[in-house]
Amino acid sequence: MSRPSAAQRPPQQEQLALFRALPGDMAPRDAQDLMAYPFFSLAKSRRVAPIDFRNGNVTIRVEGTAEHGIATIWDADILIWAASQIVQARDAGITPSRWIRATPYEILRFIGRGTSLRDYQRLKAALDRLQSTSVATSIRETTGRRLHRFSWINEWKELADAGGKPLGIELILPDWFYAGVLDAALVLTIDPAYFRLTGGIERWLYRLVRKHGGKQPEGWQFDFRYLHQKSGSTAKPADFACDLRTLVAKQSLPGYVLGIELLPNEGRERLTFRPVPPTARG
């Protein structure tokens, strides 16, 4: 496939080199900022209510359009694929770029989806939500007062030959996301089994646990109320707490054991989690 001429490329691409997605299997990598804060809708139904989060100097506001809604935590799988590609290329001595070309098959296979026409259509819908979702955040802004504004994907397009045969897709990632992925300290490897988690809160909790719990032998703990705030969920606190208890009973988070610690004198519950020893994993 020939590279588009300067006249054919959008102005934004003038300063970017095209990066062709690398073939083969690779470890999934996730951006820590996306794991730690409420950037995505946890619902499968369309969410148009903005996500507003403030904690100390951290400010996040996420807005979606009436047509597409806010990008979901399932849509974020595409960003995990992109982060994995960038890190793999960097580690292999290949120069990555925010401008990436790939086939839908490559993306869908990596994130554990099917490759039917319906799956392809869902992928395009996810790309639309990522592109139309607006984010404003103070994370990584040194003063804590300024906001960086961006969309998860600046733009994307389908490629086809002269006869209309699909050739793949191209997308451009925002500077904020790309810079965070290039910083090795801001990326974590996640378990491929993450892509098999079906619940929004379940997926969000795994990413939070992986980010904060890490590999600490003694694990970590969070107050239920704090988790509700941290999630950005629209569920009522009581319903959210019920979902957490269900996840503790289910024990579906790969690599971690969940528990509940009761604080009767304070009328509160805490979620506890600790890594499963490697020898105990199936």
C-alpha positions in Angstrom: 0.0 0.0 0.0 1.5 3.4 -1.0 1.7 6.1 1.5 -0.7 9.0 0.9 0.8 12.1 -0.7 1.1 15.3 1.3 -2.0 16.7 -0.5 -4.0 13.7 0.5 -3.1 13.7 4.2 -5.0 15.8 6.7 -3.0 18.8 8.1 -2.7 17.0 11.5 -0.7 14.2 9.8 1.9 16.5 8.2 4.1 16.2 11.3 3.5 12.5 11.9 5.1 9.4 10.5 2.8 6.5 9.7 3.3 3.5 12.1 2.1 0.2 10.8 0.8 -2.0 13.6 3.2 -4.8 14.5 2.1 -8.4 13.9 2.2 -11.3 16.3 1.2 -11.7 20.0 2.3 -9.3 22.6 1.6 -8.6 26.3 -1.4 -6.2 26.8 -0.3 -2.9 28.4 -2.5 -0.3 30.0 -1.9 3.3 30.8 -1.9 3.8 34.6 -3.7 7.2 34.5 -6.6 5.4 32.7 -6.6 2.6 35.3 -6.7 4.9 38.3 -9.3 7.5 37.4 -12.9 7.5 36.0 -12.5 8.2 32.3 -15.0 5.8 30.9 -18.7 4.9 31.2 -19.1 1.5 33.0 -22.6 1.0 31.4 -23.3 -0.8 28.2 -26.2 1.5 27.5 -25.4 5.0 26.1 -24.4 7.4 28.8 -24.7 11.1 28.0 -24.4 12.5 31.6 -20.9 13.9 32.0 -18.3 12.3 34.4 -17.1 14.9 36.9 -14.3 13.9 39.3 -12.3 16.1 41.7 -9.8 14.9 44.3 -7.1 17.2 45.5 -5.4 18.7 42.5 -6.9 16.1 40.1 -9.8 17.3 38.0 -11.5 15.2 35.3 -14.5 16.0 33.2 -15.6 13.7 30.4 -18.4 14.5 28.0 -20.1 12.6 25.2 -22.4 13.5 22.4 -26.1 12.8 22.3 -25.5 10.6 19.2 -22.7 8.4 20.5 -22.5 8.9 24.3 -19.4 8.7 26.4 -16.8 6.1 25.4 -17.2 2.9 27.5 -14.7 0.8 29.3 -15.1 -1.8 26.5 -14.2 0.9 24.0 -11.0 1.5 26.0 -9.8 -2.0 24.9 -8.7 -0.2 21.6 -6.5 2.1 23.7 -5.0 -0.9 25.4 -4.2 -2.3 22.0 -2.7 1.0 20.9 -0.6 1.2 24.1 0.6 -2.3 23.7 1.7 -1.6 20.1 3.6 1.6 21.1 5.4 -0.1 24.0 6.3 -3.2 21.9 7.7 -1.0 19.1 9.7 1.1 21.5 11.2 -1.9 23.2 12.1 -3.4 19.8 13.9 -0.3 18.8 11.2 0.7 16.3 10.0 4.3 16.2 6.2 4.3 17.0 3.8 7.1 16.2 0.4 8.6 17.1 -0.7 7.8 13.5 -1.3 4.1 13.4 -2.5 1.8 10.6 -3.9 -1.6 11.3 -6.6 -4.1 10.1 -9.8 -4.5 12.1 -8.9 -8.2 12.4 -5.6 -7.4 14.2 -7.4 -5.2 16.7 -10.3 -7.5 17.3 -8.1 -10.5 17.7 -5.9 -8.8 20.3 -8.8 -7.6 22.4 -10.5 -11.0 22.4 -13.4 -10.2 20.2 -14.9 -12.1 17.2 -14.1 -11.1 13.7 -17.5 -11.2 12.1 -19.1 -8.3 10.2 -21.1 -7.5 13.3 -17.9 -7.3 15.4 -16.4 -5.0 12.8 -19.4 -2.8 13.0 -19.1 -2.7 16.8 -15.4 -1.8 16.4 -16.4 1.2 14.2 -19.0 2.3 16.7 -16.4 2.1 19.5 -14.0 4.3 17.4 -16.8 6.8 16.9 -17.4 7.0 20.7 -13.7 7.4 21.4 -13.4 10.1 18.8 -16.5 12.0 19.9 -15.8 11.8 23.7 -14.3 15.0 25.1 -11.9 14.9 28.1 -10.5 17.7 30.2 -8.1 16.9 32.9 -5.4 18.4 35.2 -3.5 15.1 35.4 0.1 15.6 34.4 -0.4 19.4 34.3 2.4 20.7 36.6 0.4 23.5 38.2 -2.7 21.5 38.8 -4.8 24.5 37.6 -4.7 24.1 33.8 -6.7 21.5 32.0 -5.5 19.5 29.0 -8.4 18.9 26.6 -8.5 16.1 24.0 -10.5 13.3 22.5 -9.4 9.7 22.9 -8.9 9.5 19.2 -8.2 12.7 17.2 -9.5 11.2 14.0 -9.9 7.9 12.3 -10.8 6.6 8.8 -11.4 3.4 6.9 -9.1 2.5 4.0 -10.2 0.9 0.8 -8.7 0.3 -2.7 -10.1 1.7 -5.9 -12.6 -1.1 -6.1 -13.9 -0.5 -2.6 -12.2 -3.5 -1.0 -11.4 -2.8 2.7 -7.7 -2.4 3.4 -7.8 -1.4 7.1 -8.1 1.6 9.3 -6.0 4.5 10.4 -6.3 6.5 13.6 -4.5 9.3 15.3 -4.0 9.2 19.1 -3.9 12.4 21.3 -0.6 13.8 22.6 -1.8 13.3 26.2 -2.3 9.6 25.9 0.7 9.0 23.7 3.1 10.8 26.0 1.8 8.8 29.0 2.4 5.5 27.2 5.9 6.4 26.0 6.8 7.0 29.7 7.6 3.5 30.9 6.8 4.4 34.4 3.1 5.1 33.5 2.3 1.8 31.8 1.5 -1.6 33.4 1.2 -5.1 31.9 -2.3 -6.5 32.5 -3.6 -10.1 32.4 -5.0 -11.1 28.9 -7.9 -12.6 30.8 -9.0 -9.0 31.5 -10.6 -8.9 28.0 -12.9 -11.8 29.1 -14.4 -9.8 32.0 -18.0 -8.9 31.0 -19.1 -6.4 33.6 -18.3 -2.7 33.6 -17.6 -2.4 37.3 -15.8 -5.8 37.1 -13.4 -4.4 34.4 -13.0 -1.1 36.2 -12.2 -2.8 39.5 -9.5 -5.0 37.9 -7.7 -2.0 36.4 -7.9 -0.1 39.7 -6.7 -3.2 41.7 -3.8 -3.8 39.2 -2.8 -0.1 39.4 -3.0 0.3 43.2 -2.5 -3.3 44.5 0.3 -4.1 42.1 2.3 -7.0 43.4 2.3 -6.1 47.1 2.2 -9.4 49.0 -0.1 -7.9 51.7 -2.5 -6.4 49.2 -4.4 -3.2 49.5 -7.9 -2.0 50.6 -10.4 0.7 49.7 -13.5 2.0 51.4 -16.7 1.2 49.5 -17.7 4.9 49.4 -14.3 5.9 48.0 -14.6 3.3 45.4 -18.0 4.6 44.3 -16.6 8.1 43.9 -13.5 6.8 42.1 -15.6 4.8 39.6 -17.7 7.6 38.2 -20.6 5.2 38.2 -24.1 6.5 38.0 -25.4 3.6 40.2 -26.7 4.5 43.6 -24.2 3.8 46.4 -26.2 0.9 47.8 -26.5 -0.7 44.4 -22.8 -0.2 43.8 -22.0 -1.8 47.1 -24.2 -4.8 46.1 -22.2 -5.1 42.9 -18.9 -5.1 44.9 -20.2 -7.9 47.2 -21.2 -9.9 44.1 -17.7 -9.6 42.7 -16.2 -10.7 46.0 -18.4 -13.8 45.9 -17.6 -14.4 42.2 -13.8 -14.0 42.6 -13.4 -13.3 38.8 -10.5 -10.8 38.8 -7.5 -12.5 37.3 -4.5 -12.7 39.6 -6.2 -11.3 42.7 -8.3 -12.4 45.6 -11.0 -10.0 46.9 -12.4 -9.8 50.4 -14.6 -7.6 52.5 -13.6 -6.1 55.8 -16.4 -4.9 58.1 -15.9 -1.8 60.3 -19.0 -2.1 62.5 -18.1 0.8 64.8 -17.9 3.1 61.8 -20.8 1.5 59.8 -18.5 1.0 56.8 -17.2 -1.7 54.6 -13.8 -2.0 52.9 -12.9 -4.0 49.9 -9.6 -5.8 50.3 -7.5 -7.4 47.6 -4.2 -9.2 47.4 -2.3 -10.9 44.6 -2.6 -14.6 44.1 0.8 -16.3 44.5 2.1 -17.4 41.1 2.3 -21.0 42.2 -1.4 -21.0 43.1 -2.6 -19.8 39.7 -4.1 -22.2 37.3 
